[in-house]
């Protein structure tokens, strides 16, 4: 029985365009895995990988990143969410840069997104057998404090990164034993504690979610330690930025976005032989 392979995609808001570069190079070389799991921006770019739409992410990012309907404080003040729900999850994939649902359904790769259950503080791993269940994509990428809680499947959901930023262990437990992990931070990065004063007030009805937010940095840094061990054992292969992308979560400079995308392309090209060997 062959070992199931997986692709694990970290989030990072606009920094996730690095992942889009990595994924485009994998597409160029015909590389696929049995499963793909994405968190937040990782989910946003991962679905285009599964549907085989090379270049789609960087194309629509450059075209619409400065449109206030895409991601802006105007959207936050007028809709309650930093990322424009109607524009990003309906207008864009349905009309402006059409998502290929048929190709997605034909793909042999299974696709999962990670959300955080606001009431339990735990991660939810959603199998996306139909990309028209767009509310789960929206929830996965809905950052706390700047997004409305998304209700889907009888659950209240937000950003998957709160509960499980790099879901390698979860994917391994689902049977995907051999994983390529795409990170959006360079080697040596460690997450620091966040100021929780506002969050404690906003989410006072959801103590488990507050606790998850408080513990996020510890879990993240512990996961990095576990990744280092798994990489040493040859059970995962990590692709991460070879330099600090130095890009904000709401970057609006097209040249910076293009540069980080190209960094992802170069880093993936540098590892392409290693990736082929790892998956063989």
N, C-alpha and C positions, 0 to 999 in steps of 0.2 A: 504494500500500500504506500503510495507516494505521500510525501510530506506536503501539507497545504501551505502555500506561501501567502504573505500579506504585505500590504503597504499601509503604514501608519503615518498620518499627516497631522502635525501640530498646527494650532491656530496662530494668531498674532495680528489680527486686523489687516491693515495695509501691508504690513511686513510679510504677510502670506503670499504676496506676489513672487517672492523667492521660490516658494513651493511650485507655483505655476510654471516657472522656468525649468525646474527639475522635471516636472511631469511632461512638459513638451518634449524634452530630450528623450525621456523614456518612450513616448509615443513615436518619435522619429526612428527609434531603434527597435520598434515592435515588441517592447518589453511589457508584459502583463503579469499580474499576480492573481491568485484565486480569489482574494478579497481585498477590499480597500476600506479603511475606516478613517474618517476625518472629523476634526474638531473645529468648529467655528470657520475661520477662513480656510482651514484644511478641507472642510466639507464642501465649501463653495467651489474650490478649485478641483477637488477630487471628483465631483460629479461630471465635469467636462472631460476628465481623463477617462472615466468609465464609458462615456458616450463617444470617445475618440475625436473630440473637437479640438484639434491642435490649434494653438494660438488664440483661442476664444477669450481666455481670461485677460491676457495683456491687451487684446484688442478693445474689449469693452471698458477695461479700467482706464486706458488712455483716453478713450472717447468721452466717458461720462464721469470721471472722478471729480471734476470740478462743477458738475451739475448739482445744484443744491438738493435735488430730489434723490441723489445717490447716497451721500453721507455728509451731513452738515448740521450745524447748530440750528439752522433754519428748519430742517426736518425735525429736530428734537423739540423745538419750541412749538411747531405747528401740529405735529403728530404724536409727540411723546416718545419717539424713538429716533436715535441718531441716524440710523440707517433707514432710508425711506422704504417702508414695507411694500406699498403698491408698486413703486417704480422698480425696486430691485428684485422682487419675487413674483411680479406679474408682468408689468410692462416690458421689462428688459428680456426675460427668457421667452415670453410669449410673442413679442412683436419686434423688438429692436435688435436683438442678437439672439436669434431663436435657438433654444435648447433642443437637441435632437432626442426626443423621447423614444422614438423607435430604435435608434442605435443603442440607447441606454438599455432598453428592454432586451435587445439581442445579445448584449455583452455577456460573456461567460463569467465576468467578475461580479461578485456580490459586493454591494455597497452599504456601508453603515455610517450613521452619524451619531455623535455623542451630544446629549443634552444633560443639563442638571435639573433634577426635580426639586423645585423650590420648597415643597412641603417636607420632603425627606432629607434633602441635602445630598442625595446619592446620584450617581451617574445613571443615565438611561441610554442603552445602546440600541438604536433603532435601525432595523433592517429596512432599507429603502428599496423595496421591490417595485415601487412606482414613484417616480420623481414628481408626480402631481400632488403628492403629500407634502407640499412645499412648506407647510407650517413647521415641520420638524427641522428643515434647513434653516428657516428663520429663527427658530428657538436656539439652535446650536450656535448661531452667530449673534445672538442678542446679548450684548455686554451689559452686566449689571449697572444700575444707576442711570444709564442713558438709553434704556430700552424698556418697553412695556413687557410684562410677563405674557408669555404665549401659552394659550390653552390648546392642547391637542391630545387626543386619545384619553380624555378624562384626567389629564395631568397638567399641572402648572409648571412651565419649563423656561429655562434661561440658558445662557452660555455654558456649553459643555466643558469648557476649560476650568470652570470653578471646581468641579468634582473630579475630573480626570483629563488633565491637559495633554498627556501623551499616553494614549490607551494601549500600550504594548501588552501589559500583563492581562488586560481584559481580552484582547484579541487572541493571545496565546491560549487563554482558557476556553475560547470559542473554537479552538482547533487549528488556528493559523499559527503554526509553530515557528516558521522561518520568516522573519519580517525585515523589510527595508523600512527604516524610520527616517522621515524627513523632518528635521527641526528647523526653526526659524531664528534661533539664537546661536552665536558662535561658541566654540569650545571654551569652557571656563566660566560661562555665564551661570550665575546663581540668582534665583528670585529672592527678593527682599519682602518683608512684611508690608502690608498695605495699611494706610490710615483707615480705620473702620468706623470713625465717628458718624459719618453721614449714613453709611450702610446700615448701622445698627438702628438708626431711626427709620429709614425707608423700609427695611425688611423686618421690623419689630414683630410682625405677625408670623414670621417664619424663622424661628430660632435655629432650626437645623441648617437652613441656608446661610445664616450669619456665621455659624460655626464652620461650615464648609469654606466660606470666604476667608475666615481667620486662619484656617489651617492650610489654605491653598499653597502658600510658599513652601511649607514644610513637605507636603506631599510631592510638589514639583521637584524639589531638590533631592528628595529620596528617590524619586523615579529616575533622575539623572544618574544617581549612583547605581541603581539597578541596571540601567542601560549600559553603563560602562562594564559591568560584570558580564552581561549577556553578550556584548560585543567581543569581549575578551574570549568568551567561550565559543565564539563563532556562530551564535544563534540569531543574531541580528546584524544588520549592516546599517550604519548611520550616515546620512547625507546631511551636512549642516553648513551654514555659511562659513567660508574660508576667511572671511573678515567680517567685522561688525557692519551690518547693513546701515546703521545710523539713520534709521528712518522711523518717523513717528507713527503712532497708531492711526493718525488722520492725515497722513502725508498728502499734500496737494501739488507737489512739484513733479510734473511729468518726467523730467530728466532723471530725477532720483528714483522714481518708480521703475522706469525703463532700466536703469543701472542695476537695481536690485533683481529684477527679472533676469537680466543678462548674467548676473552673478550666479543665480540658480542654474542657468543653462551651462555655464562654464564648470561649476562644481560637479554637476551631473556628468558632463562629458569626461571630466578627469577621472571619474569613478566607473565609467560605463563598462569597462572590461571586468572590473571587480564585481559589479552588479550582476553581469551575465554569469560569471563563475559561481557567485553566491547562490543564484537561483537554479543553477543547473543540477 
